[in-house]
Amino acid sequence: MESPNFLDMAFFASAIAILVLLACSAFFSGSETALTGASRAKLRSRADKGDKGSAAALEVTEDSERLIGAILLGNNVVNILATSLATALLTRVFGQSGVALATLVMTLLVLIFAEVLPKTYSITFPEAMASRVARPIRFLTILLGPVVAVVRLIVRGILRLCGMRTDSDTHMFSVQEEIAGALALGQSEGTVDKEDRDRLLGALDLGNRTVEEIMLHRSQIAMIDISAAPDEILTTVLGSPYTRMPLYDGERENVVGIVHSKDLLRAVEKTLRAGEGALQESLSNLDVRDVMMKPYFIPDTTPLDEQMREFLKRRTHFAMVVDEYGDLKGLLTLEDILEEIVGEITDEHDPTAPSRLLPNAAGDYIVDGGMTIRDLNRETDWSLPDDEANTVAGLVIHEAQTIPTQGQVFSFHGFRFEVLARKANRLARLKIRPLLSTTETTQSE
């Protein structure tokens, strides 16, 4: 019995070609998902262990626009060619109805075997898949490079006509955003502790924050008048919880040195051993200028990560902060920067240990006006803005456009703020409660 006249070599060749093209389409779809979805950190770790495929994946994803262009070009070519062959093949068998049948059959085949199946596998094992496909994809990007370059020029020209510009150096992966997003997701799912998330995010955010945001304001700095009597200076240093204290001459703005308690005590011992009279008479020979250190001044706009490196380089932990005019603004220590990462650091000499911020029975939070917005957000998981002010009191003053009086109440950014205490022009204590609505308007009750 003879086979139908359409079952010839051309029929089987076309069917095999369609299957090959579907396999190529599956390869392109899976490669795109794997290379764009793989973690570059994990690829780097695998590459450092000698995985050449992971190293190739890192290299090929450097130019994301070229990579996507080559994959999409190859994928579209094989899909269109496979559909055309299927239409010609089924038309030959079923006549004009073969066009509709080819559309249905190819849609199902492409959807299942060339899209969903390879992409699902790639999503499940992105790094392993990326390391396998990186080298053939790298060859493909080189082969299709000229065509992709022409397509890129056309696309950029059209976007420019629409008022949009693309940056070829912009990478499709942001390491910091990827880590921050992963931490936020892990914390919401319960796999990452809030404390761990805060520490890691604090370390990542050092480069985006400046000295001014965390410094101790000049009004709160414990300082010593250099012209004070030696025994008075000694009493002040011994009664202070701090090991380093600034010395000023005449005005508090005029910082002339830093005295370290150990250096002062060594000088006191030396003076007492040298003298033969009473304690007061012996200490009168002590000159604190002989033991003070030269003050280290830094601008208030210095990024925290840069200042931390400078502290380590200079082997010092203490700096006076000045503004653009050279006026004293505050004080910064290495411990202040570290606390942005690990949270509050206390020891046996700290006057008060920080207590965890908890709401009262009515749901109100009582906070000090000098508390930074960042610390408040970290304690409560809120998202109050800190663009215009560093402290909670500063935020209230900025939003109210005035210095509120005691008892005034404001509502903004979805929270209710009540001034509990005011000292001079400073808001000492505030009561904050989240509102049910997220109204962003400012109003006074």
C-alpha positions in Angstrom: 0.0 0.0 0.0 1.4 3.4 -1.0 1.8 6.3 1.5 -0.2 9.4 0.8 1.6 11.7 -1.6 2.2 14.4 1.1 4.2 11.9 3.2 7.5 12.4 1.4 10.9 13.5 2.4 10.0 17.2 2.3 7.2 16.5 4.8 9.4 14.8 7.3 12.2 17.3 6.8 9.8 20.1 7.6 8.4 18.3 10.7 12.0 17.7 12.0 12.9 21.4 11.3 9.9 22.6 13.2 10.9 20.5 16.2 14.5 21.8 16.0 13.2 25.4 15.9 11.0 24.8 18.9 14.0 23.4 20.8 15.9 26.6 19.8 13.0 28.7 21.0 13.0 26.9 24.3 16.7 27.5 24.6 16.4 31.2 24.0 13.4 31.6 26.4 15.2 29.7 29.1 18.4 31.5 28.6 16.8 34.9 28.9 15.1 34.0 32.2 18.2 32.4 33.6 20.6 35.2 32.8 18.3 38.0 33.9 17.1 36.2 37.0 20.3 34.7 38.3 21.9 36.4 41.3 25.2 38.0 40.4 26.4 37.5 43.9 25.9 33.7 43.6 27.4 33.7 40.1 30.5 35.5 41.5 30.8 33.0 44.3 30.6 30.1 41.8 33.1 31.8 39.5 35.5 32.3 42.4 35.4 28.5 43.0 36.5 27.9 39.4 33.1 27.6 37.6 33.9 28.9 34.1 30.3 28.9 33.1 29.4 31.3 35.9 32.3 33.5 34.9 31.0 33.6 31.4 27.5 34.4 32.7 28.9 37.4 34.6 30.7 38.6 31.4 27.7 38.2 29.1 25.4 40.1 31.4 27.6 43.1 31.6 26.0 44.6 28.5 22.3 43.9 29.2 21.0 45.7 26.2 23.1 43.7 23.8 22.3 40.5 25.6 18.5 41.0 25.5 18.7 42.2 21.9 20.5 39.1 20.7 18.2 36.7 22.6 15.0 38.3 21.4 16.3 38.5 17.8 17.2 34.8 17.8 13.9 33.8 19.6 11.7 35.8 17.2 13.5 34.4 14.1 13.1 30.8 15.1 9.4 31.3 16.3 8.4 33.0 13.0 10.3 30.4 10.9 8.7 27.5 12.8 5.2 29.0 12.4 5.8 29.6 8.7 6.9 26.0 8.2 4.0 24.6 10.2 1.5 26.7 8.1 3.0 25.5 4.8 3.1 21.9 6.1 -0.5 21.8 7.4 -1.8 23.7 4.4 -0.3 21.1 2.2 -2.2 18.4 4.2 -5.5 20.1 5.0 -5.8 22.8 2.5 -6.9 26.3 3.5 -8.1 25.1 6.9 -4.4 24.2 7.6 -3.8 27.9 8.4 -6.1 28.0 11.3 -4.9 24.6 12.5 -1.3 25.7 12.2 -2.0 28.8 14.4 -3.7 26.7 17.0 -1.0 23.9 17.1 2.0 26.3 17.1 0.4 28.4 19.8 0.1 25.4 22.1 3.5 24.1 21.2 5.3 27.4 21.7 3.4 28.3 24.9 4.0 24.9 26.6 7.4 23.7 25.3 9.1 26.9 24.2 8.0 29.3 26.9 6.4 28.0 30.1 8.5 24.8 30.5 12.0 26.3 29.9 11.2 29.4 31.9 9.9 27.5 34.8 13.0 25.4 34.9 15.2 28.5 34.6 13.4 30.2 37.5 13.8 27.1 39.6 17.6 26.8 38.9 18.7 30.2 37.6 22.4 30.1 38.5 22.9 26.5 37.2 21.0 27.3 34.0 22.9 30.5 33.5 26.3 28.8 33.8 25.2 26.2 31.2 23.9 28.6 28.5 26.3 31.5 29.0 29.0 30.4 26.5 26.6 29.6 23.6 24.8 32.8 24.3 28.1 34.7 24.3 28.8 33.3 20.8 25.3 34.3 19.7 25.8 37.9 20.8 29.0 38.1 18.9 27.4 36.5 15.8 24.3 38.8 15.9 26.3 41.8 17.1 26.0 43.9 13.9 22.3 43.3 13.6 21.7 44.0 17.3 23.7 47.2 17.0 21.5 48.5 14.1 18.4 47.6 16.1 19.7 49.4 19.2 20.3 52.6 17.1 16.8 52.4 15.8 15.3 51.9 19.2 17.3 54.7 20.8 16.4 57.0 17.9 12.7 56.3 18.5 13.0 56.8 22.3 14.9 60.1 21.7 12.1 61.4 19.5 9.8 60.6 22.4 11.9 62.6 24.8 13.6 59.6 26.4 17.3 58.9 26.7 18.9 55.6 27.6 22.3 55.1 29.3 24.3 52.3 27.8 26.4 52.1 31.0 23.3 51.6 33.3 23.4 48.0 34.6 20.2 46.0 34.8 21.3 44.8 38.3 21.6 47.0 41.3 23.5 45.1 44.0 22.4 47.4 46.8 18.7 47.3 45.7 18.8 43.6 45.3 20.2 43.1 48.8 17.8 45.6 50.3 14.8 43.9 48.6 15.9 40.5 49.6 16.2 41.6 53.2 12.8 43.3 53.2 11.3 40.2 51.7 13.0 37.9 54.1 11.9 39.9 57.1 8.3 40.0 55.9 8.4 36.2 55.5 10.0 35.6 58.9 13.3 34.2 57.6 15.3 37.3 58.5 15.2 38.9 62.0 14.4 42.6 62.1 17.6 43.3 64.0 19.7 41.5 61.3 17.8 43.4 58.6 18.5 46.8 60.3 22.2 46.0 60.7 22.7 45.0 57.1 20.7 47.9 55.8 22.5 50.3 58.1 25.8 49.2 56.6 24.6 49.5 53.1 23.2 53.0 53.7 26.3 54.6 55.2 27.4 56.0 51.8 24.0 57.8 51.4 24.1 59.5 54.8 26.2 62.4 56.0 27.9 63.4 59.3 25.3 66.1 60.0 22.5 63.5 60.3 23.9 61.6 63.3 26.3 64.1 65.0 25.7 65.2 68.6 24.5 68.8 68.4 26.8 71.5 69.9 24.1 72.4 72.5 24.5 68.9 74.0 28.3 68.6 74.0 30.0 68.4 77.4 32.9 70.8 77.2 35.6 72.2 79.5 36.9 75.8 79.8 40.6 75.6 79.3 41.1 78.5 81.7 39.4 76.7 84.6 41.5 75.7 87.6 43.3 72.3 87.2 41.4 70.7 90.1 38.1 71.8 88.6 39.1 70.3 85.2 40.1 67.1 86.9 36.8 66.9 88.8 34.8 67.5 85.6 36.7 64.8 83.7 36.4 62.3 86.5 32.6 63.0 86.8 32.0 62.6 83.1 31.1 59.3 81.5 33.2 60.3 78.5 36.9 59.6 78.0 37.5 62.5 75.6 36.2 66.0 76.2 36.7 69.2 74.0 38.4 72.2 75.5 37.3 75.7 74.6 38.9 79.1 75.2 36.6 81.9 75.9 33.6 80.9 73.8 32.3 77.4 73.4 32.6 77.9 69.6 36.3 78.2 70.0 37.5 74.6 70.5 41.3 74.6 71.0 41.9 71.0 72.0 40.7 67.6 73.2 41.7 66.1 76.5 41.8 62.4 77.1 41.1 61.2 80.6 44.1 58.8 80.6 46.5 61.5 79.4 45.1 63.9 82.1 45.5 61.3 84.9 49.0 60.5 83.8 49.8 64.3 84.0 48.2 64.5 87.4 50.2 61.6 88.7 53.4 63.1 87.4 52.6 66.5 89.0 51.7 64.9 92.3 54.9 62.9 92.4 57.0 65.9 91.6 55.3 68.2 94.1 55.9 68.2 97.9 53.1 70.4 99.1 49.4 69.9 99.5 47.2 68.5 96.7 45.8 71.9 95.7 49.3 73.4 95.6 50.7 70.5 93.6 47.9 70.6 91.0 48.3 74.3 90.5 51.4 73.4 88.4 49.3 71.3 86.0 48.7 72.9 82.6 46.1 71.0 80.6 47.5 72.5 77.4 50.5 70.2 77.8 48.4 67.1 77.6 45.6 68.1 75.2 45.4 66.8 71.7 44.9 68.9 68.6 41.2 69.0 67.6 40.2 67.2 64.4 37.6 69.2 62.4 35.4 67.7 59.7 32.7 69.2 57.4 29.1 68.3 58.1 28.5 67.1 54.5 31.0 64.2 54.8 29.5 60.8 53.9 29.5 58.3 56.9 31.4 55.6 55.1 34.1 58.0 54.0 34.4 59.4 57.6 34.6 55.9 59.1 37.5 55.1 56.8 39.1 58.4 57.7 38.8 57.6 61.4 40.5 54.2 60.9 43.2 55.8 58.8 43.9 58.5 61.4 43.6 56.1 64.3 41.3 58.5 66.1 37.6 58.1 67.1 36.7 61.8 67.8 36.0 64.7 65.5 34.4 68.2 65.8 31.9 68.9 63.0 31.8 72.4 61.4 29.6 73.9 58.7 30.7 75.6 55.4 31.6 78.8 57.4 33.8 77.0 59.9 31.3 77.4 62.7 31.0 74.5 65.2 27.9 72.4 64.6 28.4 69.3 66.6 30.6 66.3 67.6 31.0 62.9 66.0 32.7 59.7 67.2 33.4 56.4 65.5 30.9 54.8 68.0 28.1 57.0 66.5 28.8 55.6 63.0 28.9 52.0 64.3 25.6 52.5 66.1 24.0 53.2 62.7 24.9 49.6 61.9 24.6 47.6 65.1 22.2 49.8 67.1 22.8 51.6 70.4 26.1 50.7 72.1 26.1 51.1 75.9 28.6 50.3 78.7 28.8 50.5 82.4 29.7 54.2 82.3 26.7 55.3 80.2 24.4 57.5 82.3 21.2 55.8 81.1 20.7 52.6 79.2 18.3 53.0 76.2 14.9 51.4 76.7 12.9 49.9 73.9 10.3 52.2 72.5 6.9 50.7 73.2 3.4 52.2 72.9 1.2 52.8 75.9 -2.3 51.4 76.3 -3.8 54.0 74.0 -1.3 53.2 71.2 0.8 56.4 71.7 4.6 56.6 71.6 6.3 59.1 73.9 9.6 60.1 72.3 12.3 62.7 72.9 12.2 65.5 70.5 15.9 65.0 69.7 15.4 61.4 68.6 16.4 61.0 65.0 13.8 60.1 62.5 15.9 57.2 61.3 16.1 55.7 64.8 12.3 56.1 65.3 11.7 54.4 62.0 14.0 51.5 62.9 12.4 51.0 66.3 8.8 51.1 64.9 9.1 50.0 61.3 7.6 53.3 60.2 8.6 55.3 57.2 8.6 58.9 58.3 10.6 61.0 55.8 13.9 62.4 56.8 14.7 64.5 53.8 14.0 67.8 55.4 14.8 67.1 59.0 17.0 64.7 61.0 15.1 64.7 64.3 11.4 64.2 65.2 11.2 67.7 66.6 12.7 69.1 63.4 10.1 67.2 61.3 7.3 68.7 63.3 8.7 72.2 63.1 9.3 71.8 59.3 5.7 70.6 58.7 4.1 73.1 61.0 6.2 76.0 59.6 6.5 77.4 63.1 7.7 76.4 66.6 4.7 74.8 68.2 3.7 75.5 71.8 3.1 72.9 74.4 -0.2 71.1 73.9 -0.5 71.7 70.1 -1.4 68.8 68.0 -0.6 68.2 64.3 -1.5 65.5 61.8 0.7 64.7 58.8 2.3 61.7 57.0 -0.4 59.5 58.5 0.6 60.3 62.1 -0.7 62.4 65.0 1.9 64.5 66.8 1.3 66.2 70.1 3.8 68.5 71.8 4.1 67.4 75.4 7.0 69.6 76.6 8.9 72.5 75.2 12.1 74.1 76.6 12.9 77.5 75.1 12.7 76.9 71.4 13.3 73.2 71.6 10.5 70.5 71.5 11.6 68.3 74.4 9.0 65.5 74.3 6.4 64.5 71.7 3.5 62.0 71.7 3.1 60.2 68.3 0.2 57.9 67.3 -0.3 56.3 63.8 -3.6 57.4 62.2 -6.0 55.0 60.5 -5.9 57.1 57.4 -2.8 58.1 55.5 -3.7 61.7 55.0 -0.5 63.6 54.1 -1.9 67.1 54.9 -0.8 69.2 57.8 -3.4 70.5 60.2 -3.4 71.9 63.7 -6.1 70.9 66.2 
